[in-house]
Amino acid sequence: MNPFKYHRAENLQRAKDQQNLDENAKYLGGGMTLLPAMKHGLIQPSQLIDISAIVELGKIQVDAVSVTIGAATKHDRVATSSLVQKEIPGLAYLASQIGDAQVRVRGTLGGSLANNDPAADYPAAALALKGQIITDRRTIEAEDFFTGFYATALDDGEIIRKVRFIKPVQSAYAKFKQAASGYALAGVFVALYPNQEVRVAVTGVGQGVFRWLAAEKHYFDSSQAIDLPLENLITDLHATSKYRAHLAKVLFNRAVTQIKQYT
């Protein structure tokens, strides 16, 4: 790991000012993705700007149609929040399944989305729950936010302030974990909305999160096939593309079964 400077920002403006002084600086939330990438030489920032203590980035708010969660909110807080558990229980459950206890008390929602690890859990929730990523400059729809392998629509120096999730009628997340890391070997988030609208997002099986349109059609019409094209999936030391496709189908059915128990 290369030497770097560390700055702890007490508010959003200080964080932005510090970043403007050093274009090679990176924002630090919990560091659960960023720090391992630095240790392996994948990224070499000259400075880390810690935004984890900024109060406005740690709030959870609910209105008639949505749940909005600050970017610096820890996974454990999302998992245990009575507001999230009541309004979007599938999201609370997803947060409870991230990594292990140590990861959940350090990792943040904003950090997970900003780094866009292809096996991360939150991107699936953002995509299925009509997420809006609200930064210091604009609002980005989740459909437009995830642009590729570890890539997002964020510009240099742009900070995620909060994420708005649209409340579904019901939702569920099913996941098969990698044994060592706790990342998703496959994860499927299903969200049911009024007027027979279903959104299904898949993580862990490809180069990034994606909506599974065939599975969305299958929810109300079981005659629709839900096979995943293998050419879009990955094979690595953890699993083959064929195995990941099988897992995705199993997990989709588990999530659907859970939703139908409560609707």
GIVENPE-V681805 format. One line per field, one symbol per residue. phi: phi as a letter, one per 20 degrees, with the letter a starting at -180 (. if undefined). Layout:
# GIVENPE-V681805
phi=???
This chain:
# GIVENPE-V681805
phi=.ffbeccdeebfffffffffebfefcfdeenfdffffffemfbcfebddfdfefgfededcccfcbddcffeffgffffdffffgfecgffffgffdflcgfffedfcgfffffelffdfeggfffffelfceddfcaddfggdeedrflccefegnfdfeacddefefbbbccbdeffeenfffbbcddcddgmleccccccndcfrfbedffffffgdcffffcfefffedddbfeaeffffffggfffgffffgffffdc
